[in-house]
Amino acid sequence: MTTPPTGARQTLTLNINGQDRTAEVEPRTTLADALRDQLRLTGTHVGCAQGSCGACTVLLDGASVRSCLLLAVQAAGCRVETVESLAQDGQLSTLQQCLSDAHGLQCGFCTSGMLMRATELLRDNPAPDREQVRDAVGSQLCRCTGYRFIVDGILAAADRLSQKGVENGRPFAAAVTTRTEA
Amino acid sequence: MKLAPVEHHLASTVEDAAAALVAPGARVLAGGQSLIPMLASRATACSVLVDINRIAGLDAVSEANGHAIVGATARQSAVLAHPGLSGRAPVLAEAGRCVAQEPVRNRGTVIGSLAHADPNAELVAACLVLDAVMVMHGPGGDREASLADFLAGPFCTTLRPGEIVTAVRLRLPAQGSGQAFVELTRTHNSPAIAGAAVVLTARDGAIDSAAVALCGAGPAGFRSRPAERALIGVLLADAPGLERAAALIADESSPVPDVHGSANYRARMAVVVARRALLTAAARAARTKEQA
């Protein structure tokens, strides 16, 4: 790989939510900033910019990471999944709908990070117990809800997904539900 | 805050990385979980980030002859989940689960934590009781140093210009050892106020070897030799004997105060966590004996 001169902008190709996207970034541009400013995927939020709060959490090759602590150039060749991958054709995913139904969000700032952590959890462990869900979302700071409804929502989603199974040949995170099913 | 302009060099080999590190202001970028926030907050600056994440084989974790070798880019979450390591050296996983949060551990490396040399680092304490040896490559060739000799103070190491840590070698404790890591934090997984790592072996119910290391109790993590000497011969069931050994740590503690704990509080809590870790490790050693 050719390294450009100091700090210079480069055109970077990233695989975001299954699509190859290009962004003009400097080496110092974090993945969070590239997603938000260059790719206009503003579902990923920047809270503390230090890796503590987790609002910026995305999945990199299936594992949750702090996108504010990753340089965009480091994500080259990896699969990046953001919260924008959850809803399909404007319909909330089961996980999103259950979180909403459980009142698991108020200001919504932490929500995208919570959803990505929950997505990762439910892929690895489709039937978590309460402690396991608490352990997963414990990496994410929420100042509004007190966490209980977030945990309730994720458990409800796990329950509903186990009933619905896989839809349209896609893993559960893309499973679709509509308000009329509530 | 955002990072200042910086060059990014993606190293293809260890030699390539070491050569790039000779440039003034060059820093290694591995997990970046400590470095990037420091750069973003402008607490530190560097000219070029030497990215070692794509060097083939540098993330290897292997075991042989009673030792484990953990490569420079082995992610903390991978090391914690390694079946051999968690079986023979559970103190590493117990300490590792206390580090930051899982998304941070998915990128952060074990060696990164050791090289960052935070006085409060849990992994430093765990690696100290595993007699960790740092393996380094640099302009002068390869060299090794014990972790104790590698640590020089708060966020300081004896790494020389142009050198890069390529691996850490850990001694796997004997079967039947009792191991424990206990720390005190303000909230779940916030930085350690004080932490203690312990590995005990016993014969006929009496301790015949002991390793006790502290974090948060000094300018760097350290082994408490007085406590270790005092433990020899103490019965696993002798709680007062274990507590007396823990109490010796008070004289050795010279904590660096910060927002998470004052020096005085850390010093007092170092004794508390050491006591708890000793009692837990002793109980585990006793249980292993019963099961054997």
Interface residues (C-beta under 8 A of the other chain):
Chain A: M1 T3 P5 T6 G7 E26 P27 R28 T30 D33 A49 Q50 G51 G54 T57 L60 A63 S64 V65 R66 C68 L69 L70 L71 V73 Q74 R117 A136 G138 S139
Chain B: M1 K2 L3 A4 P5 V6 E7 H8 H9 L10 L29 G32 Q33 I36 P37 L39 A40 S41 S47 V48 L49 D51 N53 S77 A100 Q101 E102 P103 V104 N106 R107 H188 N189
